[in-house]
Amino acid sequence: MTALTLANEYYTKLLERVIDQRQKTDLIETDPVQRLAMHKRVLRQFIEAFLRASENSGDSPWVKAKGLAFLRQIFSPEGPYAGVPFGTFTFLDKNECPKFSLLAHLVIKEPETFGHLRKDMFSDLVHHQLVYPARFKAIEKELKTLCQLEPTQAFDEVMADAVTNLHDHLRDYHTLAAFQDQCGFASLLAHGSDVKATLDRCLQIAEVTAANNKSFSSMFRLAQDCINHLDQEGNADQADASRKQLLKHALEVSGRQKTKDADVWTPMIRELAHALGDELDTRQVLSYLNYLPMGEQDPTIRQFVDKLEAADVKKSIKRDYVKDEHYPFICRADLKQFYTENELLILLGHKFSSDLGL
């Protein structure tokens, strides 16, 4: 059986299943919101099956044409999943790249039908270009082949436009840190990117990140470069507000890492030491005190310290700091007022025993 015959049978059966599942979903769920959620889940399953299936693989233009026709049928205005998105892909296997490229080609070529997939699609493309370059090159190669089959906008031009609108396509800290490490702020200016929008996206990612030290350092640098640019352009208020947010995020991430790395975090926090905002929680206040020597701290930090509750201080130190470091940190940060004399003696005793290796 030829590849074309296999592909033809595969797409015929898959289209039947797609239409049947759409009809069943419509019968099962009457609530419009829940129905759309079900359609998204079902469509995701079909797309994943489409990417993995070997029956629709092959370099033949006819096989590719069958795949393009199938996608056009299910996403057309009269199709079963018109206008329904299905999300992004964190990592594409090598064998999935050619089929993924069919989707990318249609998003680029026919925005009137596939425009609802554009943001997620370009998020995937930018993510793979920066984080998984070998996979991106496979997609790029396939898209250039498809462009010969069905002429459309040059892929290089499409990706240049994606960088211009980078803030729409920065998915998470992996993508953001990789962009900083490989391209940096100068690339934003070179492509005419929206610096303010990119900064806003940096701060959004930093706020919810689980990033490691290296990734946060990269995000921090890009955000700081954007902030300094806004300052130079006369947007001082925006720059000051952004510095306060960035410092708060740095204190949060550094504070929850139990193994403290002063070589990484002290330079970042020192750079923003006088950008204290109006609100810091206990963890963030303690991290500020931990990473900056007394002489380098903004004196207003003591206003935050005075508002802390003893129970919160003890809980945070116990949770976020290695036990051997509790007593030295309490002394260094001038936090003895939150402990009784007996509690301090117990902590000192533990430190003494640890130093002796007992």
ChimeraX attribute file (.defattr): number of C-alpha atoms within 10 A of each C-alpha:
attribute: neighborCount
match mode: 1-to-1
recipient: residues
	/A:1	5
	/A:2	7
	/A:3	16
	/A:4	20
	/A:5	12
	/A:6	16
	/A:7	22
	/A:8	19
	/A:9	12
	/A:10	18
	/A:11	19
	/A:12	13
	/A:13	11
	/A:14	16
	/A:15	17
	/A:16	11
	/A:17	13
	/A:18	17
	/A:19	14
	/A:20	12
	/A:21	16
	/A:22	19
	/A:23	12
	/A:24	10
	/A:25	15
	/A:26	15
	/A:27	10
	/A:28	10
	/A:29	13
	/A:30	10
	/A:31	9
	/A:32	10
	/A:33	10
	/A:34	11
	/A:35	17
	/A:36	17
	/A:37	14
	/A:38	17
	/A:39	21
	/A:40	17
	/A:41	14
	/A:42	17
	/A:43	22
	/A:44	17
	/A:45	12
	/A:46	17
	/A:47	16
	/A:48	14
	/A:49	13
	/A:50	21
	/A:51	21
	/A:52	18
	/A:53	15
	/A:54	15
	/A:55	17
	/A:56	24
	/A:57	21
	/A:58	15
	/A:59	12
	/A:60	10
	/A:61	14
	/A:62	15
	/A:63	20
	/A:64	21
	/A:65	15
	/A:66	18
	/A:67	22
	/A:68	17
	/A:69	13
	/A:70	17
	/A:71	20
	/A:72	18
	/A:73	16
	/A:74	19
	/A:75	17
	/A:76	16
	/A:77	14
	/A:78	9
	/A:79	15
	/A:80	20
	/A:81	21
	/A:82	16
	/A:83	16
	/A:84	18
	/A:85	21
	/A:86	20
	/A:87	16
	/A:88	16
	/A:89	15
	/A:90	12
	/A:91	14
	/A:92	17
	/A:93	10
	/A:94	12
	/A:95	15
	/A:96	21
	/A:97	22
	/A:98	24
	/A:99	23
	/A:100	21
	/A:101	23
	/A:102	21
	/A:103	21
	/A:104	21
	/A:105	24
	/A:106	22
	/A:107	20
	/A:108	20
	/A:109	17
	/A:110	12
	/A:111	12
	/A:112	12
	/A:113	16
	/A:114	24
	/A:115	16
	/A:116	16
	/A:117	21
	/A:118	16
	/A:119	16
	/A:120	17
	/A:121	21
	/A:122	24
	/A:123	24
	/A:124	23
	/A:125	25
	/A:126	22
	/A:127	25
	/A:128	21
	/A:129	20
	/A:130	20
	/A:131	20
	/A:132	16
	/A:133	14
	/A:134	13
	/A:135	20
	/A:136	22
	/A:137	14
	/A:138	16
	/A:139	26
	/A:140	20
	/A:141	15
	/A:142	19
	/A:143	24
	/A:144	18
	/A:145	15
	/A:146	21
	/A:147	15
	/A:148	10
	/A:149	13
	/A:150	13
	/A:151	12
	/A:152	16
	/A:153	11
	/A:154	12
	/A:155	16
	/A:156	11
	/A:157	9
	/A:158	12
	/A:159	16
	/A:160	13
	/A:161	14
	/A:162	20
	/A:163	21
	/A:164	19
	/A:165	19
	/A:166	25
	/A:167	21
	/A:168	16
	/A:169	22
	/A:170	23
	/A:171	20
	/A:172	19
	/A:173	22
	/A:174	20
	/A:175	23
	/A:176	28
	/A:177	26
	/A:178	18
	/A:179	24
	/A:180	22
	/A:181	16
	/A:182	10
	/A:183	12
	/A:184	17
	/A:185	19
	/A:186	11
	/A:187	15
	/A:188	21
	/A:189	12
	/A:190	10
	/A:191	15
	/A:192	13
	/A:193	19
	/A:194	16
	/A:195	22
	/A:196	18
	/A:197	15
	/A:198	23
	/A:199	22
	/A:200	16
	/A:201	21
	/A:202	24
	/A:203	20
	/A:204	16
	/A:205	21
	/A:206	26
	/A:207	16
	/A:208	13
	/A:209	17
	/A:210	15
	/A:211	18
	/A:212	13
	/A:213	14
	/A:214	11
	/A:215	20
	/A:216	26
	/A:217	19
	/A:218	20
	/A:219	26
	/A:220	22
	/A:221	17
	/A:222	24
	/A:223	26
	/A:224	22
	/A:225	16
	/A:226	24
	/A:227	25
	/A:228	17
	/A:229	17
	/A:230	20
	/A:231	15
	/A:232	11
	/A:233	10
	/A:234	11
	/A:235	14
	/A:236	15
	/A:237	11
	/A:238	13
	/A:239	22
	/A:240	18
	/A:241	14
	/A:242	21
	/A:243	24
	/A:244	18
	/A:245	19
	/A:246	27
	/A:247	23
	/A:248	25
	/A:249	22
	/A:250	22
	/A:251	25
	/A:252	24
	/A:253	22
	/A:254	29
	/A:255	26
	/A:256	17
	/A:257	17
	/A:258	14
	/A:259	11
	/A:260	17
	/A:261	12
	/A:262	14
	/A:263	9
	/A:264	15
	/A:265	23
	/A:266	18
	/A:267	14
	/A:268	21
	/A:269	23
	/A:270	17
	/A:271	12
	/A:272	17
	/A:273	19
	/A:274	17
	/A:275	19
	/A:276	22
	/A:277	13
	/A:278	7
	/A:279	10
	/A:280	17
	/A:281	15
	/A:282	20
	/A:283	21
	/A:284	22
	/A:285	22
	/A:286	25
	/A:287	26
	/A:288	28
	/A:289	22
	/A:290	21
	/A:291	25
	/A:292	19
	/A:293	13
	/A:294	13
	/A:295	7
	/A:296	12
	/A:297	17
	/A:298	15
	/A:299	11
	/A:300	10
	/A:301	17
	/A:302	14
	/A:303	9
	/A:304	17
	/A:305	19
	/A:306	10
	/A:307	10
	/A:308	15
	/A:309	11
	/A:310	14
	/A:311	10
	/A:312	14
	/A:313	20
	/A:314	16
	/A:315	12
	/A:316	17
	/A:317	22
	/A:318	14
	/A:319	15
	/A:320	19
	/A:321	18
	/A:322	13
	/A:323	15
	/A:324	16
	/A:325	15
	/A:326	19
	/A:327	23
	/A:328	13
	/A:329	17
	/A:330	22
	/A:331	11
	/A:332	13
	/A:333	19
	/A:334	14
	/A:335	18
	/A:336	16
	/A:337	10
	/A:338	17
	/A:339	15
	/A:340	9
	/A:341	10
	/A:342	9
	/A:343	13
	/A:344	17
	/A:345	13
	/A:346	12
	/A:347	18
	/A:348	17
	/A:349	13
	/A:350	18
	/A:351	19
	/A:352	14
	/A:353	12
	/A:354	12
	/A:355	10
	/A:356	8
	/A:357	7
	/A:358	8
